[in-house]
Amino acid sequence: MKTFQIEILETLAVVKNIEAETLEQAIAIAKERYMNEEIVLDANHFIDVEFFPMFKAIFHCKDEFED
């Protein structure tokens, strides 16, 4: 039996209405709320899943690859 490394990439998404003077300010407010855990995504926000064999994958994760 062989061992294969497979990257599993899930996409979660939500749309929030943000009041702001500019688009840039709205994005900054959304980022701040997300980082402060005022906006939390969970399994109810699931959009898609993709599977990548590691020999063809582009790393989508921020963490370094570990053996």
C-alpha positions in Angstrom: 0.0 0.0 0.0 1.3 3.5 -0.9 0.9 6.7 1.0 -0.2 9.9 -0.8 -0.4 13.4 0.5 -3.6 15.1 -0.5 -4.3 18.8 0.3 -8.0 19.4 1.2 -9.1 23.0 0.6 -12.5 24.2 1.9 -14.0 27.5 1.0 -16.3 29.3 3.4 -18.1 32.6 2.6 -20.5 35.1 4.1 -21.7 38.5 2.9 -22.0 41.3 5.5 -23.5 44.8 5.1 -20.9 47.3 6.3 -21.7 51.0 6.7 -18.7 53.1 5.8 -17.7 56.3 3.9 -15.6 54.4 1.3 -15.1 50.8 0.0 -11.6 50.8 1.5 -13.0 51.7 4.9 -15.7 49.1 4.6 -13.1 46.4 3.9 -11.0 47.6 6.8 -14.0 47.4 9.1 -14.9 43.9 7.9 -11.3 42.8 8.4 -11.2 44.2 11.9 -14.5 42.6 12.9 -13.3 39.3 11.5 -9.9 39.5 13.3 -11.8 40.4 16.6 -14.1 37.3 16.0 -17.2 39.5 15.6 -17.6 37.8 12.3 -17.1 34.0 12.5 -17.6 31.5 9.7 -18.5 27.9 10.3 -19.8 24.8 8.6 -23.0 26.7 7.8 -21.0 29.0 5.5 -19.6 26.1 3.4 -19.3 26.8 -0.3 -16.9 24.3 -1.9 -14.2 21.7 -1.3 -11.2 20.8 -3.6 -8.7 18.0 -3.4 -5.1 18.4 -4.7 -2.4 15.7 -4.8 0.7 17.3 -3.4 2.9 16.7 -6.4 0.6 19.0 -8.4 -0.7 21.2 -5.7 -0.1 24.9 -5.2 0.0 25.4 -1.4 -3.1 27.3 -0.4 -2.4 27.1 3.4 -0.4 29.7 5.2 1.4 27.1 7.3 4.6 25.6 6.1 4.5 22.1 4.6 5.4 19.5 7.2 6.6 15.9 6.6 
